[in-house]
Amino acid sequence: MPQAVVHVLFTIIVLDLFRDHFLKNKRELPLHYVFIGGIAGLLPDIDVPLFWILSNFLGLNVPWFHRIFTHTFLFAVIFLALSLVYFDLNRKASRLFAVITFGVAFHIFLDWLFTGGVAPLYPFSDAVYGLNLVGKLSLPLAIEGLEAIVLLWWLWHEEKTHKISDFI
Ligand SMILES: [Zn+2]
């Protein structure tokens, strides 16, 4: 992967920072869209349970296909196209699909950054790209440390900007 937690957490943090610091009207990106964005940040890894269902549940003899179909620009473009289709019909739906597009694209970016690689141009090209930071640092702990630092920094940011401790 990176871990599922990294995908959900990092996507939510980036969307939340965008909402806090770049968006003039926060109502354009309600908090539940940020939450849906976090789920979309995990969406490409749906191929893992899908494979499990196909092979273990339905007993089909399919080759392992993690990080192929759902980790491509094509998969992200499906949601981008939906966002564009809805642009004039339903602005809210359009925005929601834009958030999902971001979640999916950001997932592919994180996998590119941390893992041995993704093939974003599949099925047009099998070329695999990736910086494999986790492998290169060969420290699984490094990613967990990074997670913790990002989470703590974000909580500090939320406390500073929204005084979240008032709600606890
Ligand atoms: Zn993935």
Boltz pocket constraint, residues with backbone or C-beta under 6 A from the ligand:
constraints:
  - pocket:
      binder: B
      contacts: [[A, 1], [A, 2], [A, 44], [A, 45], [A, 67], [A, 71], [A, 107], [A, 111]]
      max_distance: 6.0
